Amino acid sequence: MSVLTVLIVVLGAIFLVVGAWYVLTRKDLLVATIASSIISLILSVFFLILQAPDVALTEATVGVALTTIIFVVTIRNTKRMEE
């Protein structure tokens, strides 16, 4: 692995931890859902860096698209803000 790849992975891991903290501390469920989909997008980029394009494509479609759509529809049918 090159130094640039290691740097990208370390920075991405920091972004994942910060993103997870952000998701856990939000009271607005829609904002937490969007942040969770961004975490999945970063994860799919990681899989591309690790030369696993099939896993990256699956993570992008399921983690970013499908899960986010299901959560947004569910939040729309229930209360948006946590009490």
KEBA-488604 format. One record per residue (C-alpha): z, y, x; residue in three letters. Coordinates in steps of 0.5 Angstrom, whole numbers, plus 500, padded with zeros to 3 digits. Each point is the difference from the previous one (the first is absolute). Last residue first. Layout:
ZYXALA...
END
This chain:
545527423GLU493498502GLU495504498MET493498497ARG503496494LYS496494498THR492499498ASN498505505ARG504497505ILE497493498THR493503501VAL501503506VAL504493503PHE494496498ILE495505503ILE504500507THR500493500THR493499499LEU497505505ALA504501506VAL504493501GLY495496496VAL493503503THR502503506ALA505494502GLU494495499THR495504504LEU505501506ALA501492499VAL493499501ASP499505505PRO505497505ALA498503506GLN507502502LEU498507499ILE497498493LEU507497498PHE503507502PHE496504496VAL502495494SER507502502LEU498507500ILE497500493LEU506495497SER505506502ILE495505497ILE501496494SER508500500SER499508501ALA496500493ILE505495497THR506504502ALA497507497VAL499496494LEU507498500LEU503507500ASP507499503LYS498499507ARG504497506THR498493500LEU492502501VAL502506505TYR504494504TRP494496500ALA495505502GLY504502506VAL501493502VAL492499499LEU499506504PHE504498506ILE496493500ALA493504499GLY503504506LEU501494504VAL494496498VAL496506502ILE503501507LEU499493501VAL493500499THR499506504LEU503497506VAL495494499SER502493498MET
END
